[in-house]
Amino acid sequence: MKIGFDNNKYLQLQSEHIRERINQFGDKLYLEFGGKLFDDYHASRVLPGFAPDSKLSMLMQLADQAEIIIAINAADIEKNKIRHDLGITYDVDVLRLIQSFTDRGLYVGSVVITQYSGQKAADLFKSKLEKIGIRVYRHYIIDGYPSNVSLIVSDEGYGRNDYIETAKPLVIITAPGPGSGKMATCLSQLYHENKRGIKAGYAKFETFPIWNIPLKHPVNLAYEAATADLNDVNMIDPFHLDAYGVTTVNYNRDVEIFPVLSAIFEGIYGECPYKSPTDMGVNMVGCCIMDDEVCAEASRQEIIRRYYQALARLAKDMGSKDEVYKIELLMKQAKITTDLRRVVGAANERAEKTGSPAAAMELDDGTIITGKTTNLLGASAALLLNVVKVLGNISHDIHLIAPSAIEPIQKLKVNYLGSKNPRLHTDEVLIALSASAATDHNAQVALEQLPKLKGREVHTSVLLSDVDTKIFKKLGVNLTCEPIYEEKKIYH
């Protein structure tokens, strides 16, 4: 993999910049962490070299003075919104985040349920958290938000929200994903702190969009593609341009909320310390791009992946046409087509030739390996075996798993477990390969190649089962699928 981002430089510059911002305020600083605090795989894909846990590494340096609040939108709980990179719902991810932070010695003070309007699922989740000792607060929908400043900055607006009790000088606000209400939580707390005589500050740590690269740079377009379901729009920060005469990039929600933030700060200090949404940020990512073209190409690939993911969600009645249309527009702006993703053509061509589902993977050197559907194996399972043979310099003619070993598994699936598909899925073929490795040297060599699959590109000619999808995610491959089912059914 070509590296386009200097992660060590980033850790140094970013931590220094955050400390400077903390020193600007007195009693307390609310620091909104946009994106993922760890497991930031989007950033690592579009900025090759960026470590998924970079932000967590910086936070660990401030652990003694920091506490964490996790925000989750009540509507996301109600509709079981899924974090697609992990395949789990947002409410489950809150539990995962709490455990992960706690395991690292970080203090999670509470969870706040935002946009609350009596959702039953949110009430059940609140009870579940409280039973395990987690404090839970509720923030409510405010009519006219974010335009009705007089209502928002009043006892009927932010004043109606629960006041979140905090004990540390640095309060980190994070969430399972975008649209969770992190900024609104911070602003609500500023209002409540002011009423209690505490002068609290606010800063924003948002990786994307990157403020000091062009508006239509592929990295910034990839962020729009990643948030297409929210309809976020990158835009020139008009406040920054007016104040400094400098063009910077921000996004619509931050620009829309800035007058509200400015009004709140005026109530606290008599004036707003920030002249623009860009001023609020502490993001140094743009200063650490060491190879612009590498990051640009990685971002073009990400946009295409997001396009196929949107198509797949639409095919499964989990997405919308508007999301697909938006990403199609972004692809036009980036001047790219799906042809740029080489595994797409390879998988579809193999499927057309064989008349059955096929899969393709691109290796580091550009070699593309394909797998076809057989009587014994599904296309994804066949692809895995073909790839590990190539990586392990094993002849294609050698059977890593004897057909005589596969047949009993098929019998178990069909005769005893009620499966209608006798072909082995990826999880089953990997278990069979592991069993063969105990007595077969080639199978052992093949098994040792699996870590090399991380970050590789894979495309399949049909939508995969949940089992195959999860295995590919565990292997760390970047998977896309054609938005069609292998069989035409009304229930899958």
C-alpha positions as CSV (number, residue, x, y, z in Angstrom):
1,M,0.0,0.0,0.0
2,K,1.3,3.5,-0.9
3,I,1.4,5.9,2.0
4,G,0.0,9.4,1.6
5,F,-0.3,10.5,5.2
6,D,2.3,11.2,7.9
7,N,0.7,9.8,11.0
8,N,3.6,10.6,13.4
9,K,3.6,14.2,12.3
10,Y,-0.2,14.3,12.8
11,L,0.0,12.9,16.4
12,Q,2.5,15.6,17.3
13,L,0.8,18.6,15.7
14,Q,-2.7,17.6,16.7
15,S,-1.9,17.0,20.4
16,E,-0.1,20.3,20.6
17,H,-3.0,22.2,19.0
18,I,-5.6,20.6,21.3
19,R,-3.5,21.6,24.4
20,E,-3.3,25.2,23.1
21,R,-7.1,25.3,22.8
22,I,-7.6,23.9,26.3
23,N,-5.4,26.7,27.7
24,Q,-7.7,29.3,26.1
25,F,-10.5,28.6,28.5
26,G,-10.7,28.5,32.3
27,D,-13.1,26.3,34.2
28,K,-14.1,23.7,31.6
29,L,-13.8,22.8,27.9
30,Y,-16.3,20.8,25.9
31,L,-14.5,19.2,23.0
32,E,-16.7,17.7,20.3
33,F,-15.0,14.7,18.7
34,G,-16.5,14.3,15.2
35,G,-16.2,11.0,13.3
36,K,-14.8,8.0,15.2
37,L,-12.6,8.3,18.3
38,F,-11.1,4.9,17.3
39,D,-11.7,2.4,14.6
40,D,-11.8,5.4,12.2
41,Y,-11.6,3.2,9.1
42,H,-13.0,5.8,6.8
43,A,-10.0,8.1,7.6
44,S,-7.5,5.3,7.2
45,R,-9.0,4.4,3.8
46,V,-9.0,7.9,2.3
47,L,-5.7,8.9,4.0
48,P,-3.4,5.9,3.6
49,G,-1.1,5.9,6.5
50,F,-3.6,7.3,9.0
51,A,-3.9,4.9,12.0
52,P,-7.6,4.1,12.9
53,D,-6.8,4.8,16.6
54,S,-4.8,8.0,16.2
55,K,-7.3,10.2,18.0
56,L,-7.5,7.8,20.9
57,S,-3.8,7.8,21.2
58,M,-3.9,11.6,21.7
59,L,-6.8,11.4,24.1
60,M,-4.8,8.9,26.3
61,Q,-2.3,11.7,26.9
62,L,-5.1,13.7,28.5
63,A,-6.8,10.8,30.4
64,D,-6.2,12.2,33.9
65,Q,-8.2,15.4,33.1
66,A,-10.8,14.1,30.7
67,E,-14.1,12.4,30.8
68,I,-16.3,11.1,28.0
69,I,-20.0,11.7,27.2
70,I,-21.5,9.5,24.5
71,A,-24.4,11.0,22.5
72,I,-26.9,8.9,20.6
73,N,-29.9,10.1,18.6
74,A,-33.2,8.7,19.8
75,A,-34.4,8.3,16.2
76,D,-31.4,6.2,15.5
77,I,-32.2,3.9,18.4
78,E,-35.8,3.7,17.2
79,K,-34.9,2.7,13.6
80,N,-32.0,0.4,14.6
81,K,-29.5,2.5,12.5
82,I,-26.5,0.4,11.7
83,R,-22.8,1.4,11.8
84,H,-22.0,-0.2,8.4
85,D,-18.2,-0.6,8.9
86,L,-18.9,-2.9,12.0
87,G,-22.3,-4.2,11.1
88,I,-23.8,-3.4,14.5
89,T,-26.6,-1.0,15.5
90,Y,-25.8,2.4,17.1
91,D,-27.2,1.4,20.5
92,V,-25.0,-1.7,20.6
93,D,-22.1,0.4,19.5
94,V,-22.6,2.7,22.5
95,L,-22.1,-0.4,24.7
96,R,-19.0,-1.3,22.7
97,L,-17.6,2.2,23.1
98,I,-18.2,2.3,26.8
99,Q,-16.4,-1.0,27.3
100,S,-13.6,0.0,25.0
101,F,-13.0,3.3,26.7
102,T,-13.2,1.7,30.1
103,D,-10.8,-1.0,29.1
104,R,-8.3,1.7,28.2
105,G,-8.6,3.4,31.5
106,L,-10.7,6.3,30.2
107,Y,-13.7,7.6,32.3
108,V,-17.1,7.5,30.6
109,G,-19.3,9.8,32.7
110,S,-22.6,9.3,31.0
111,V,-24.7,8.8,27.9
112,V,-27.1,11.5,26.5
113,I,-30.1,10.5,24.3
114,T,-30.6,13.4,21.9
115,Q,-33.7,14.4,19.8
116,Y,-35.8,12.6,22.4
117,S,-39.6,12.8,21.9
118,G,-40.9,9.8,23.8
119,Q,-39.5,7.0,21.7
120,K,-40.2,3.7,23.4
121,A,-37.0,2.1,22.1
122,A,-35.0,5.0,23.6
123,D,-36.7,4.5,27.0
124,L,-35.9,0.8,26.9
125,F,-32.2,1.6,26.1
126,K,-32.1,4.2,28.9
127,S,-33.3,1.6,31.4
128,K,-30.8,-0.9,30.1
129,L,-27.9,1.5,30.6
130,E,-29.1,2.5,34.1
131,K,-29.3,-1.1,35.2
132,I,-25.6,-1.5,34.5
133,G,-24.7,1.7,36.4
134,I,-24.5,4.2,33.5
135,R,-26.0,7.7,34.0
136,V,-28.4,8.6,31.1
137,Y,-29.7,12.1,30.3
138,R,-32.2,13.2,27.7
139,H,-32.1,16.2,25.3
140,Y,-35.3,17.2,23.5
141,I,-36.4,18.3,20.0
142,I,-36.5,22.2,19.9
143,D,-39.0,23.7,17.4
144,G,-37.3,25.9,14.8
145,Y,-33.8,24.5,15.5
146,P,-31.3,25.9,14.6
147,S,-32.8,29.2,13.3
148,N,-35.0,30.2,16.3
149,V,-32.2,31.5,18.4
150,S,-34.4,33.2,21.0
151,L,-36.2,30.0,21.7
152,I,-33.1,27.8,21.6
153,V,-31.2,30.0,24.1
154,S,-33.9,30.0,26.7
155,D,-35.4,27.9,29.5
156,E,-37.9,26.4,27.0
157,G,-35.0,25.5,24.6
158,Y,-31.7,24.3,25.9
159,G,-33.0,25.0,29.4
160,R,-35.5,22.1,29.0
161,N,-32.7,19.6,28.4
162,D,-31.3,17.6,31.3
163,Y,-28.1,19.2,32.7
164,I,-25.3,16.6,32.3
165,E,-23.2,16.5,35.5
166,T,-19.5,16.4,34.8
167,A,-16.5,16.2,37.1
168,K,-13.4,16.8,34.8
169,P,-12.1,20.0,33.2
170,L,-12.0,18.4,29.7
171,V,-15.3,16.8,28.5
172,I,-15.1,14.8,25.3
173,I,-18.4,14.5,23.4
174,T,-18.4,11.5,21.0
175,A,-20.9,9.3,19.4
176,P,-21.4,6.1,17.3
177,G,-21.7,8.1,14.1
178,P,-22.8,11.3,12.5
179,G,-26.1,13.0,13.2
180,S,-26.0,12.0,16.8
181,G,-26.3,15.5,18.3
182,K,-22.8,16.0,19.6
183,M,-22.6,19.8,18.9
184,A,-26.1,20.4,20.3
185,T,-25.1,18.6,23.4
186,C,-22.1,20.8,23.8
187,L,-24.1,24.0,23.2
188,S,-26.8,22.9,25.7
189,Q,-24.1,22.3,28.3
190,L,-22.6,25.8,27.7
191,Y,-26.1,27.3,28.4
192,H,-26.5,25.3,31.6
193,E,-23.0,25.9,32.8
194,N,-23.4,29.7,32.3
195,K,-26.6,29.6,34.4
196,R,-24.5,28.0,37.1
197,G,-21.8,30.6,36.9
198,I,-19.3,28.4,35.2
199,K,-17.5,29.8,32.1
200,A,-17.1,26.8,29.9
201,G,-15.5,26.8,26.4
202,Y,-16.1,24.8,23.3
203,A,-14.0,23.4,20.5
204,K,-14.5,21.0,17.7
205,F,-12.3,18.1,16.6
206,E,-13.8,17.0,13.2
207,T,-11.5,15.2,10.8
208,F,-13.7,15.8,7.8
209,P,-14.2,17.9,5.7
210,I,-10.6,19.0,5.8
211,W,-10.7,22.8,6.0
212,N,-7.4,23.6,4.3
213,I,-7.7,21.6,1.1
214,P,-10.0,22.5,-1.9
215,L,-13.7,22.1,-1.6
216,K,-13.9,19.6,-4.4
217,H,-10.8,17.6,-3.4
218,P,-11.6,13.9,-3.6
219,V,-10.9,13.5,0.1
220,N,-13.7,16.0,0.9
221,L,-16.0,14.5,-1.7
222,A,-15.5,11.1,-0.1
223,Y,-16.7,12.6,3.2
224,E,-19.9,13.8,1.4
225,A,-20.3,10.3,0.0
226,A,-19.9,8.8,3.5
227,T,-22.7,11.0,4.9
228,A,-25.0,10.9,1.9
229,D,-27.8,9.5,4.0
230,L,-27.6,12.7,6.2
231,N,-27.4,14.9,3.1
232,D,-24.5,16.8,4.5
233,V,-23.0,19.3,2.1
234,N,-19.4,20.7,2.1
235,M,-19.3,24.4,1.5
236,I,-17.0,27.4,1.7
237,D,-17.1,28.9,5.2
238,P,-18.7,32.3,4.6
239,F,-17.9,33.6,8.1
240,H,-14.2,32.8,7.8
241,L,-14.1,34.3,4.3
242,D,-15.7,37.5,5.6
243,A,-13.5,37.8,8.7
244,Y,-10.1,36.9,7.2
245,G,-10.5,37.0,3.4
246,V,-9.3,33.3,3.4
247,T,-11.2,30.5,1.7
248,T,-11.7,27.4,4.0
249,V,-14.0,24.4,3.8
250,N,-16.7,23.5,6.3
251,Y,-20.0,21.8,6.1
252,N,-23.6,22.9,6.2
253,R,-24.5,21.9,9.7
254,D,-21.6,23.8,11.3
255,V,-22.3,26.9,9.2
256,E,-26.0,26.8,10.1
257,I,-25.3,26.4,13.8
258,F,-22.6,29.1,14.1
259,P,-25.0,32.0,14.8
260,V,-26.4,30.0,17.7
261,L,-23.0,29.3,19.1
262,S,-22.0,32.9,18.7
263,A,-25.1,34.0,20.6
264,I,-24.4,31.6,23.4
265,F,-20.9,32.8,23.7
266,E,-22.0,36.4,23.8
267,G,-24.2,35.5,26.7
268,I,-21.2,33.9,28.5
269,Y,-18.4,36.3,27.7
270,G,-20.1,39.3,26.2
271,E,-18.5,38.4,22.9
272,C,-17.9,35.3,20.8
273,P,-14.2,34.1,20.8
274,Y,-14.7,32.6,17.4
275,K,-15.2,34.5,14.1
276,S,-16.1,31.4,12.1
277,P,-16.9,27.7,12.2
278,T,-13.4,27.0,11.0
279,D,-12.0,28.9,14.0
280,M,-13.9,26.4,16.3
281,G,-12.0,23.5,14.9
282,V,-8.6,22.0,15.9
283,N,-8.1,19.8,12.9
284,M,-4.5,19.4,11.7
285,V,-5.1,16.5,9.2
286,G,-4.6,18.7,6.1
287,C,-1.1,19.7,7.3
288,C,0.0,16.0,7.3
289,I,-0.9,14.9,3.8
290,M,2.5,14.0,2.4
291,D,1.4,12.6,-1.1
292,D,-1.8,14.4,-2.3
293,E,-2.3,12.1,-5.3
294,V,-2.1,8.9,-3.2
295,C,-4.9,10.3,-0.9
296,A,-6.9,11.6,-3.9
297,E,-6.9,8.1,-5.6
298,A,-7.7,6.4,-2.3
299,S,-10.7,8.8,-1.9
300,R,-11.9,8.2,-5.5
301,Q,-12.0,4.4,-4.6
302,E,-13.9,5.2,-1.4
303,I,-16.6,7.2,-3.3
304,I,-17.2,4.2,-5.6
305,R,-17.3,1.8,-2.6
306,R,-19.9,4.1,-0.9
307,Y,-21.9,4.1,-4.2
308,Y,-22.2,0.3,-4.2
309,Q,-23.0,0.3,-0.5
310,A,-25.8,2.7,-1.1
311,L,-27.1,0.6,-4.0
312,A,-27.0,-2.5,-1.8
313,R,-29.0,-0.8,1.0
314,L,-31.5,0.4,-1.6
315,A,-31.9,-3.2,-2.9
316,K,-32.5,-4.4,0.7
317,D,-35.0,-1.6,1.4
318,M,-32.7,-0.1,3.9
319,G,-31.6,3.0,1.9
320,S,-33.1,5.7,-0.4
321,K,-32.8,6.7,-4.0
322,D,-31.8,10.2,-2.9
323,E,-28.7,8.7,-1.2
324,V,-27.8,6.9,-4.5
325,Y,-28.5,10.0,-6.6
326,K,-26.3,12.2,-4.4
327,I,-23.3,9.8,-4.7
328,E,-23.8,9.6,-8.4
329,L,-23.5,13.4,-8.5
330,L,-20.3,13.3,-6.4
331,M,-18.9,10.7,-8.8
332,K,-19.5,13.2,-11.7
333,Q,-17.8,16.0,-9.7
334,A,-14.8,13.7,-9.1
335,K,-14.9,12.6,-12.8
336,I,-15.0,8.9,-12.0
337,T,-17.0,5.9,-13.0
338,T,-17.3,2.4,-11.5
339,D,-14.8,1.3,-14.2
340,L,-12.0,2.7,-11.9
341,R,-12.8,-0.1,-9.5
342,R,-11.1,-3.0,-11.4
343,V,-12.6,-5.8,-9.4
344,V,-16.1,-4.8,-10.5
345,G,-15.4,-5.7,-14.2
346,A,-13.5,-8.8,-13.3
347,A,-16.2,-10.2,-11.1
348,N,-19.0,-9.4,-13.5
349,E,-17.1,-10.8,-16.5
350,R,-16.5,-14.1,-14.7
351,A,-20.1,-14.3,-13.7
352,E,-21.2,-13.7,-17.3
353,K,-18.9,-16.4,-18.6
354,T,-19.9,-19.0,-16.0
355,G,-23.6,-18.1,-15.8
356,S,-23.4,-18.1,-12.0
357,P,-22.3,-15.8,-9.2
358,A,-18.6,-14.8,-9.1
359,A,-16.2,-12.8,-7.0
360,A,-12.9,-11.0,-7.6
361,M,-10.1,-9.6,-5.4
362,E,-7.2,-7.3,-6.3
363,L,-3.8,-8.0,-4.7
364,D,-1.1,-5.4,-3.8
365,D,0.7,-5.9,-7.1
366,G,-2.5,-5.3,-9.1
367,T,-3.1,-9.0,-9.8
368,I,-6.8,-9.8,-9.8
369,I,-7.9,-13.3,-8.6
370,T,-11.5,-14.5,-9.2
371,G,-13.6,-17.2,-7.8
372,K,-16.7,-18.9,-9.3
373,T,-19.6,-20.9,-7.9
374,T,-19.2,-24.7,-7.9
375,N,-21.2,-27.6,-6.6
376,L,-19.0,-27.6,-3.5
377,L,-18.2,-23.9,-2.9
378,G,-19.9,-20.5,-3.1
379,A,-18.1,-17.9,-5.2
380,S,-16.7,-16.1,-2.1
381,A,-15.4,-19.3,-0.5
382,A,-13.8,-20.3,-3.8
383,L,-12.2,-16.8,-4.1
384,L,-10.6,-17.1,-0.7
385,L,-9.0,-20.5,-1.5
386,N,-7.8,-19.2,-4.9
387,V,-6.2,-16.1,-3.3
388,V,-4.4,-17.9,-0.5
389,K,-3.0,-20.3,-3.0
390,V,-1.5,-17.5,-5.0
391,L,-0.2,-15.7,-2.0
392,G,1.3,-19.0,-0.6
393,N,2.8,-20.0,-4.0
394,I,0.6,-23.1,-4.0
395,S,-0.3,-24.7,-7.3
396,H,-3.9,-24.1,-8.4
397,D,-4.4,-27.8,-9.0
398,I,-3.7,-28.7,-5.4
399,H,-6.8,-29.3,-3.2
400,L,-6.3,-27.5,0.1
401,I,-9.5,-29.2,1.3
402,A,-10.3,-32.7,0.0
403,P,-13.7,-33.0,-1.6
404,S,-14.3,-36.0,0.7
405,A,-14.0,-33.6,3.6
406,I,-16.4,-31.1,2.1
407,E,-19.2,-33.6,1.4
408,P,-19.8,-34.5,5.1
409,I,-20.2,-30.8,5.9
410,Q,-22.7,-30.4,3.1
411,K,-24.6,-33.4,4.4
412,L,-24.7,-31.8,7.9
413,K,-26.0,-28.5,6.5
414,V,-28.7,-30.0,4.3
415,N,-29.8,-33.2,6.1
416,Y,-29.5,-32.1,9.7
417,L,-29.5,-28.3,9.9
418,G,-32.2,-27.6,7.3
419,S,-30.1,-25.5,4.8
420,K,-31.2,-25.5,1.2
421,N,-27.8,-24.4,0.0
422,P,-25.2,-27.2,0.1
423,R,-22.3,-25.1,-1.0
424,L,-19.9,-24.0,1.7
425,H,-19.9,-20.3,2.9
426,T,-16.7,-18.5,3.7
427,D,-16.8,-19.3,7.4
428,E,-17.3,-23.0,6.7
429,V,-14.5,-23.2,4.2
430,L,-12.1,-21.4,6.6
431,I,-13.0,-23.9,9.4
432,A,-12.4,-26.8,7.0
433,L,-9.1,-25.2,5.9
434,S,-8.1,-24.9,9.6
435,A,-8.8,-28.6,10.1
436,S,-6.8,-29.6,7.0
437,A,-3.9,-27.5,8.2
438,A,-3.4,-29.8,11.2
439,T,-2.1,-32.6,8.8
440,D,-1.4,-30.8,5.5
441,H,1.5,-28.5,5.0
442,N,0.0,-26.6,2.0
443,A,-3.2,-26.0,4.0
444,Q,-1.1,-24.6,6.8
445,V,0.8,-22.3,4.4
446,A,-2.5,-21.2,2.9
447,L,-4.0,-20.4,6.3
448,E,-1.0,-18.2,7.2
449,Q,-1.8,-15.9,4.2
450,L,-5.1,-14.7,5.6
451,P,-3.6,-11.6,7.4
452,K,-2.4,-10.4,4.0
453,L,-6.0,-9.9,2.8
454,K,-6.5,-6.8,5.0
455,G,-7.2,-3.8,3.0
456,R,-7.6,-5.7,-0.3
457,E,-10.5,-4.8,-2.7
458,V,-13.2,-7.4,-3.3
459,H,-16.3,-7.3,-5.5
460,T,-19.1,-9.9,-6.0
461,S,-21.6,-10.2,-8.8
462,V,-24.5,-10.6,-6.3
463,L,-25.4,-9.5,-2.8
464,L,-23.8,-11.8,-0.2
465,S,-25.3,-13.5,2.8
466,D,-24.8,-11.9,6.2
467,V,-22.3,-14.8,7.0
468,D,-20.1,-14.0,4.0
469,T,-20.3,-10.3,4.5
470,K,-19.2,-10.6,8.2
471,I,-16.3,-12.9,7.3
472,F,-15.0,-10.4,4.8
473,K,-15.3,-7.6,7.3
474,K,-13.4,-9.7,9.9
475,L,-10.7,-10.3,7.3
476,G,-10.5,-6.5,6.8
477,V,-11.2,-6.5,3.0
478,N,-13.0,-3.6,1.3
479,L,-16.1,-5.3,0.0
480,T,-18.7,-4.2,-2.6
481,C,-21.5,-6.1,-4.3
482,E,-23.7,-5.8,-7.3
483,P,-27.2,-4.8,-5.9
484,I,-28.9,-7.9,-7.1
485,Y,-29.9,-11.1,-5.3
486,E,-28.7,-14.5,-6.5
487,E,-32.3,-15.7,-6.6
488,K,-35.5,-13.8,-7.2
489,K,-37.5,-14.1,-4.1
490,I,-39.9,-11.9,-2.1
491,Y,-38.1,-12.9,1.1
492,H,-34.4,-13.3,1.5
